Amino acid sequence: MQEDIELGIDPYPLNETESRLITLLFNLLKSPSGLTYDSIRLYMKEYYNNDNLESDQKKLHRDMEELSKLGFPAFLKKEDNTYHVQFQSNETKFKFSQDELLVISQSLIHQIPDDKITADVYSLAQKIFESKWNLYPEWGLNFSKTTIESEQTNIENIIDTLLFCIKTKIPVRIQYERKYGNPEPKDLDPIQLVKKNSNDFYLYAYDRNKKDYRNYLIPCIQKIQKLESSFIKDHKPALSFENLHPLMIPKNPETVIEIKIKDHQQENWENFISGISHEREENKYSLSILNLEAFFTYLLKNESHFISLAPSNISKLYLDFLENIESLHATA
């Protein structure tokens, strides 16, 4: 003999709206990447089955607003027209006490030899140790200098790679860190180095994933590698930007040069320095540059055009440049 169990609970039946909201919430929670309007109609055709699609979409938007009022932040992501709900339980987050953080910091930092300390390790120590400076590692004063030199070398390598890939039409993959601690990989066709209405230097490139042209701030490019393919199409430079002249790529401290050019070669020289601020007195030119290597490359091809070059240390650096080329050829 089977007896009914009396629980003392008499739940009232769900109405259609409540049932629809719960079903919508569960579907959105099961899809963290979001659902399109068509997908929601497919999964919930018993609730959104009006022949008038616009009417059904308005009902969906009202339901999303109602979910938000009930404590489940629901929203439409306009970039790809997908519907989402944000839900995160605090129980899933790691929580550390101050004592636990100190143990972690000591375990991490004190295992690293001084010669292996990098900018990332330095930043890590700042975050973990917080105000407990008595536990902060005593690194040498040369660290900051080493870090700056390393960053400058990295930027020079990135610029060299970009110039090579722009010239040879080779796509690249970069790690782009526009927001600190959040690097993003991007596959690009690099087209042009530009200076955009300021002293900031940009890479104008075609984003192969987004299929659009974008500007990328050079100092935010952390890593770069060449891809074994070719450009997707024949891209055109951006005419609305000020071209970044090779002499103005920031690879060296600002250097003022004074040169004299043979009269019949002045047009060639002025075409080369077009866009750079300079002073001229007859066949004598004075200008500031940031990339000696680019100047030396031009000088190597056009030595016969020059009458004189100042200051004297520039001539010495040019001879070193030539010796390095000769050495590389001998090694090859």
C-alpha positions in Angstrom: 0.0 0.0 0.0 1.5 3.4 -1.1 0.7 6.5 0.9 1.1 10.1 -0.3 3.6 12.0 1.7 2.4 15.3 3.0 5.2 17.9 2.8 3.2 20.9 4.0 4.3 22.8 0.8 1.8 23.9 -1.7 3.8 25.6 -4.5 1.7 27.6 -7.0 2.1 26.7 -10.7 4.3 28.9 -12.8 2.6 31.2 -15.2 3.8 31.5 -18.8 5.9 34.6 -18.3 7.8 33.0 -15.3 8.3 29.8 -17.2 9.7 31.7 -20.2 12.0 33.8 -18.0 13.5 30.7 -16.3 14.0 28.9 -19.6 15.6 32.0 -21.1 17.9 32.4 -18.1 19.0 28.7 -18.2 19.7 28.9 -21.9 21.8 32.0 -21.5 23.8 30.6 -18.6 24.6 27.5 -20.6 26.0 29.6 -23.4 28.7 32.0 -21.9 29.6 33.1 -25.4 26.1 34.4 -26.0 23.1 33.4 -28.2 21.8 35.1 -31.3 18.2 36.0 -31.7 17.7 33.1 -34.2 19.3 30.6 -31.7 16.9 31.7 -28.9 13.9 31.3 -31.2 15.2 27.9 -32.1 15.7 26.7 -28.5 12.6 28.4 -27.2 10.1 28.1 -30.1 7.2 27.4 -27.8 7.7 30.9 -26.3 8.9 32.9 -29.3 6.8 31.7 -32.2 5.2 34.9 -33.5 5.2 35.3 -37.3 6.1 38.9 -36.7 9.8 38.6 -35.9 10.0 42.2 -34.8 7.2 41.6 -32.2 9.0 38.6 -30.8 12.3 40.5 -30.6 10.6 43.3 -28.6 9.2 40.6 -26.2 12.7 39.1 -25.9 14.1 42.6 -25.0 11.4 43.0 -22.3 12.3 39.6 -20.9 16.0 40.6 -20.8 15.1 43.8 -18.9 13.0 41.7 -16.4 15.9 39.3 -15.8 18.1 42.3 -15.0 15.5 43.6 -12.5 15.5 40.1 -10.9 19.3 40.3 -10.3 20.6 38.5 -13.4 22.3 41.3 -15.4 21.2 40.5 -19.0 22.4 42.5 -22.0 22.7 42.6 -25.8 26.3 42.7 -27.1 25.9 45.0 -30.2 29.2 44.1 -31.8 27.9 40.6 -32.8 24.2 40.9 -31.8 24.4 38.2 -29.2 22.4 38.0 -25.9 24.2 37.4 -22.6 23.7 37.1 -18.9 26.4 37.8 -16.3 26.5 35.4 -13.4 29.4 34.6 -11.2 29.3 33.1 -7.8 31.7 34.5 -5.2 32.3 31.0 -4.0 34.3 30.2 -7.2 36.9 32.9 -6.5 40.2 32.2 -4.7 40.6 34.2 -1.6 43.9 34.6 0.2 44.6 36.1 3.6 47.5 38.6 4.0 49.6 35.9 5.7 49.0 33.6 2.8 50.1 36.3 0.3 53.3 36.9 2.2 54.1 33.1 2.1 53.5 33.0 -1.6 55.6 36.1 -2.3 58.6 34.8 -0.3 58.4 31.4 -2.0 58.3 33.0 -5.5 60.7 35.9 -5.2 63.5 34.4 -3.2 63.8 31.5 -5.6 64.9 33.9 -8.4 68.6 34.7 -8.8 69.5 38.4 -9.0 70.7 38.0 -12.6 67.3 36.6 -13.6 65.3 39.5 -12.3 63.2 41.1 -15.1 60.6 43.9 -15.3 57.8 41.3 -14.9 59.4 39.9 -11.7 59.8 43.4 -10.4 56.1 44.1 -11.1 55.1 40.8 -9.5 57.0 41.8 -6.3 55.2 45.2 -6.2 51.8 43.5 -6.4 52.4 40.7 -3.9 54.4 42.5 -1.2 52.1 45.5 -1.2 53.1 47.6 1.9 55.3 44.9 3.5 58.5 46.5 2.4 60.6 44.7 5.0 60.1 41.6 2.9 60.9 43.3 -0.4 64.0 41.9 -2.2 67.1 44.2 -2.1 68.0 44.3 -5.8 70.9 46.3 -7.2 70.4 49.9 -8.4 71.4 48.9 -11.9 68.1 47.0 -12.3 66.2 50.0 -13.6 68.9 50.9 -16.1 69.1 47.3 -17.3 65.3 47.2 -17.8 65.2 50.4 -19.8 68.1 49.2 -22.0 66.3 45.9 -22.6 63.1 47.7 -23.5 64.9 50.0 -25.9 66.6 47.1 -27.6 63.3 45.3 -27.9 61.6 48.3 -29.5 64.5 48.6 -32.0 64.2 44.9 -32.9 60.4 45.3 -33.4 60.9 48.3 -35.6 63.6 46.6 -37.7 61.3 43.6 -38.2 58.3 45.8 -39.1 60.4 47.7 -41.7 61.6 44.5 -43.2 58.1 43.0 -43.4 56.6 46.2 -44.8 59.2 46.2 -47.6 58.9 42.5 -48.4 55.1 42.2 -47.8 55.4 39.5 -45.1 52.5 39.3 -42.5 53.3 39.3 -38.8 51.9 38.1 -35.5 52.3 40.5 -32.6 51.5 40.5 -28.9 49.7 43.8 -28.4 49.3 45.1 -24.8 47.1 48.1 -25.0 45.8 47.4 -21.5 48.6 46.6 -19.0 48.7 42.8 -18.2 46.3 41.9 -21.0 48.3 41.1 -24.1 46.4 40.1 -27.2 47.7 38.2 -30.2 47.0 39.8 -33.6 47.8 38.6 -37.1 48.5 41.7 -39.3 49.6 42.8 -42.7 51.9 45.7 -41.8 51.5 48.5 -44.3 53.0 51.7 -43.0 54.7 53.4 -40.0 53.0 56.7 -39.3 53.0 59.6 -36.9 49.4 60.6 -36.1 48.9 64.2 -35.0 51.4 63.9 -32.1 54.7 62.5 -31.2 53.3 58.9 -30.9 54.4 56.4 -33.5 51.9 53.9 -34.9 51.8 50.9 -37.2 49.1 51.1 -39.8 48.1 47.5 -40.6 45.4 45.2 -41.9 43.9 43.0 -39.1 43.6 39.6 -40.8 41.0 38.3 -38.3 38.8 41.4 -38.1 39.3 42.1 -41.8 39.8 45.8 -41.2 42.5 48.5 -41.1 43.7 49.6 -37.7 46.4 51.6 -36.0 48.7 50.0 -33.4 50.8 52.1 -31.0 54.4 50.9 -31.4 55.4 50.9 -27.7 52.4 48.5 -27.0 53.8 45.8 -29.3 55.6 43.5 -26.9 56.6 40.7 -29.3 56.6 40.1 -33.0 57.2 37.2 -35.3 57.0 36.7 -39.1 54.3 34.5 -40.6 55.1 32.1 -43.4 52.7 33.5 -45.9 52.1 36.6 -47.9 49.7 39.6 -47.7 46.0 38.9 -48.2 45.8 41.6 -50.9 47.7 44.6 -52.2 47.1 47.2 -49.4 47.4 51.0 -49.9 49.0 53.4 -47.4 46.7 55.6 -45.4 46.8 59.0 -47.1 45.3 60.8 -44.1 48.3 60.2 -41.9 51.7 61.8 -41.8 54.2 59.4 -43.0 56.9 58.4 -40.6 60.2 59.2 -42.4 63.0 56.7 -41.9 65.3 59.4 -40.5 62.7 60.0 -37.7 62.2 56.4 -36.5 63.3 56.7 -32.8 66.4 54.5 -32.7 69.0 56.9 -31.5 69.2 60.1 -29.4 68.3 63.2 -31.4 71.3 64.2 -33.5 71.8 67.5 -35.4 73.6 67.1 -38.7 75.0 69.8 -41.0 75.8 68.8 -44.6 76.8 70.5 -47.9 75.4 69.0 -51.1 76.6 69.5 -54.6 74.4 72.0 -56.5 73.1 69.5 -59.1 72.2 66.9 -56.4 70.1 69.2 -54.1 66.8 68.1 -55.7 67.6 64.5 -55.0 68.5 65.3 -51.3 65.4 67.5 -50.8 63.2 64.7 -52.1 64.7 62.4 -49.6 64.2 64.7 -46.6 60.7 65.8 -47.7 58.4 66.2 -44.7 61.3 66.7 -42.2 61.8 70.2 -40.7 65.2 71.6 -41.8 67.1 74.8 -42.4 68.8 75.6 -45.6 71.3 78.2 -46.6 72.3 77.9 -50.3 73.6 74.3 -50.5 74.1 73.8 -46.7 71.4 71.9 -44.8 70.9 71.6 -41.0 68.4 69.1 -39.5 67.7 66.8 -36.5 67.3 63.1 -37.0 66.6 60.1 -34.8 67.9 57.2 -37.0 71.5 57.4 -38.0 71.4 54.0 -39.7 68.8 55.3 -42.2 71.0 58.3 -42.9 74.1 56.2 -43.3 72.3 53.9 -45.8 71.4 57.0 -47.9 75.0 58.3 -47.6 76.4 54.9 -48.7 74.4 55.0 -51.9 75.0 58.7 -52.6 78.5 59.5 -51.2 79.4 61.4 -54.3 76.6 63.9 -53.7 78.1 65.2 -50.4 80.7 67.9 -50.0 81.0 67.9 -46.2 79.4 66.4 -43.1 79.4 67.7 -39.5 79.8 67.2 -36.6 83.0 65.2 -36.8 81.8 62.3 -34.7 79.1 61.6 -37.3 81.9 60.8 -39.8 83.5 58.4 -37.2 80.1 56.7 -36.7 79.7 56.3 -40.5 83.2 54.6 -40.7 82.1 52.2 -38.0 78.9 51.5 -39.9 81.0 50.7 -43.1 83.3 48.5 -41.1 80.4 46.6 -39.7 79.0 46.0 -43.2 82.5 44.8 -44.3 82.7 42.5 -41.3 79.3 41.0 -42.0 80.2 40.3 -45.7 83.5 38.7 -44.6 81.6 36.5 -42.2 79.1 35.5 -44.8 
